[in-house]
Amino acid sequence: MDVNEKGLMNGTGDGTTFSPNGTTTRAMVATVLYRMSGETTGAAADAAKTFSDVGANQWYAAAVDWAADNGIVTGYNGKFNPNANITRQDMATMLYRYAQYKKDDVSKTNDLAAFTDKGAVSSYASAAMQWAVGDGIVTGTSANKLSPKASLTRGQFATVIYRFFNSQVEINLMATSDVHGQVYATDYTADYSASGTHYQGLTQIGRAH
């Protein structure tokens, strides 16, 4: 999944560059999650009522309002800090809440024991980080470093979203015991003598040859 092709993340400047090493802000993450949800409307004016630093005319206002209404984002003393660089643990927390909002399976967890900086994860982000790592959505910045409070780049965020979508893919395997048009089923895991009671399955074709 290409986040730009799907309309989840736009280019920077004149739109011809992606700036993968550029910083990701709190407003950007809220907006991407808003787009992922499929929402097309939002009471932008209400965002200003929720957070004093989110004006109704801001490009992210509707997204922040939607995210706040659904418990996906919270603020600090009545402020959202939309232009602040988001940390890895805050991004994981927003994504975790989004997954819960969508009623996705968030049961996969990892105790983070492999990371020497496990203790740097804030208590409010602990469950989210354990889920994100356990589900393979977030990996360490090195073999034993999780860097929960490091800023997230646009490239890293795009990778996280790609992994999130792939983690939600469900594959169902289906099988049939006979071909179309047959009245009686035949067990193809057994030999002809055991399964050919009605002599109308593929084993009967094999017997004819």
C-alpha positions in Angstrom: 0.0 0.0 0.0 1.4 3.4 -1.0 0.3 6.0 1.5 0.5 8.8 -1.1 -1.4 6.8 -3.7 -4.1 6.0 -1.2 -4.4 9.7 -0.3 -3.3 9.2 3.3 -0.2 11.3 3.1 0.4 14.2 0.7 3.7 15.5 -0.6 5.5 18.5 0.9 6.1 21.9 -0.6 4.7 21.9 -4.1 3.7 18.3 -3.7 6.6 16.9 -5.7 8.6 15.7 -2.8 7.7 13.4 0.1 10.5 14.4 2.6 10.9 11.0 4.2 13.3 12.4 6.8 11.1 15.3 7.7 9.4 15.4 11.0 5.9 14.1 11.7 3.6 16.4 13.7 0.7 15.5 16.0 -1.7 17.1 13.5 -0.3 15.0 10.7 -0.9 11.7 12.5 -4.4 12.8 13.5 -5.1 13.7 9.9 -3.8 10.4 8.5 -5.9 8.4 11.0 -8.9 10.5 10.0 -8.4 9.7 6.4 -7.9 6.0 7.1 -11.2 5.9 8.9 -13.0 7.0 5.7 -14.5 10.0 7.4 -15.3 12.8 4.9 -17.0 15.2 7.3 -16.1 16.8 10.5 -17.3 19.6 12.7 -14.2 21.7 12.4 -15.6 24.5 14.5 -15.9 22.2 17.5 -12.2 21.5 17.5 -11.6 25.0 18.8 -13.9 24.2 21.7 -12.0 21.1 22.6 -8.5 22.5 22.2 -7.7 26.2 22.5 -4.8 26.0 20.0 -6.9 24.4 17.2 -8.6 27.0 15.1 -11.7 26.1 13.0 -9.9 27.3 9.9 -6.9 25.0 10.2 -6.4 22.2 7.7 -6.3 19.6 10.5 -9.2 21.0 12.5 -11.8 18.4 11.4 -9.4 15.5 11.9 -8.4 16.6 15.4 -12.1 17.1 16.3 -13.0 13.7 15.0 -10.0 12.1 16.8 -10.9 13.8 20.1 -14.5 12.8 19.9 -13.5 9.2 19.5 -10.9 9.1 22.2 -8.0 8.7 19.8 -6.2 11.9 20.9 -6.0 13.8 24.1 -4.4 17.2 24.8 -2.3 18.8 27.4 -4.0 21.3 29.7 -6.6 22.1 27.0 -4.1 22.2 24.2 -3.4 19.8 21.4 0.0 21.1 20.3 -0.8 20.3 16.6 2.6 21.4 15.3 4.7 19.6 17.9 6.9 16.7 16.6 5.3 13.5 17.6 7.2 10.8 19.5 7.3 7.2 18.6 5.3 6.2 21.7 2.7 8.9 21.2 2.2 7.8 17.6 1.8 4.2 18.8 -0.7 5.3 21.3 -2.8 7.1 18.8 -2.7 4.1 16.4 -3.6 1.8 19.3 -6.6 3.8 20.2 -7.6 4.0 16.5 -7.4 0.2 16.2 -9.6 -0.1 19.3 -12.0 2.4 17.8 -12.2 0.2 14.6 -12.6 -2.9 16.8 -9.5 -4.5 15.4 -7.8 -7.3 17.2 -5.2 -5.8 19.5 -4.5 -9.0 21.5 -0.9 -9.5 20.2 1.6 -8.1 22.6 5.3 -8.1 23.4 6.7 -7.5 26.8 9.5 -5.3 25.3 12.1 -7.3 27.3 14.5 -7.3 24.4 14.9 -3.5 24.6 17.3 -2.0 27.1 15.3 1.2 27.1 12.0 -0.5 28.0 11.8 1.6 31.1 11.8 4.8 29.1 8.3 4.0 27.8 5.7 6.2 29.6 3.1 4.4 31.6 0.2 5.7 29.4 2.0 4.4 26.3 3.0 1.0 27.7 0.0 -1.1 26.4 0.2 0.6 23.0 3.9 0.0 22.5 3.6 -3.6 23.6 0.8 -4.1 21.0 2.6 -2.2 18.3 5.8 -4.3 18.8 3.9 -7.5 19.3 2.0 -7.0 16.0 5.1 -6.1 14.1 4.0 -2.6 13.4 6.8 -0.9 15.3 10.3 -2.2 15.5 13.3 -0.9 17.4 15.7 1.8 16.1 18.4 -0.8 16.7 18.5 -4.4 17.8 18.0 -3.5 21.5 16.7 0.1 21.4 13.1 1.1 21.1 13.6 4.9 21.5 10.0 5.6 22.6 10.5 9.3 23.1 12.4 10.0 19.8 10.7 12.0 17.1 9.1 10.1 14.3 10.0 10.9 10.7 7.5 10.9 7.8 9.3 7.9 6.3 9.0 6.0 9.5 5.3 6.9 9.9 4.6 5.8 6.3 6.3 2.4 7.1 4.2 2.0 10.2 1.0 2.6 8.3 2.0 0.1 5.7 2.6 -2.5 8.3 -0.6 -1.7 10.1 -2.6 -2.3 7.0 -0.8 -5.6 6.3 -1.3 -6.7 9.9 -5.1 -6.3 9.4 -5.3 -8.5 6.3 -7.3 -11.6 7.0 -7.0 -14.6 4.7 -9.7 -17.2 4.7 -9.0 -20.6 3.2 -12.0 -22.4 1.8 -12.3 -25.9 0.4 -15.0 -28.1 -1.2 -15.3 -31.9 -1.1 -16.5 -32.1 -4.7 -16.9 -30.4 -8.0 -19.9 -28.4 -9.1 -23.0 -30.4 -10.1 -22.5 -33.3 -7.8 -25.2 -34.3 -5.4 -23.1 -36.3 -3.0 -19.8 -35.2 -1.5 -16.7 -37.3 -1.8 -13.8 -37.4 0.7 -10.7 -36.8 -1.5 -8.4 -37.4 1.5 -9.4 -41.1 1.5 -8.8 -43.7 -1.2 -11.4 -44.8 -3.7 -12.6 -47.8 -1.8 -13.4 -45.6 1.3 -14.8 -42.6 -0.5 -16.5 -43.8 -3.6 -19.8 -44.8 -2.0 -21.8 -42.9 -4.5 -19.2 -43.1 -7.4 -19.8 -39.5 -8.4 -16.6 -37.7 -7.3 -13.2 -37.1 -8.8 -11.9 -40.4 -7.5 -14.3 -42.1 -9.9 -12.7 -40.2 -12.8 -9.3 -41.3 -11.5 -10.5 -45.0 -11.4 -11.6 -44.8 -15.0 -8.0 -44.1 -16.1 
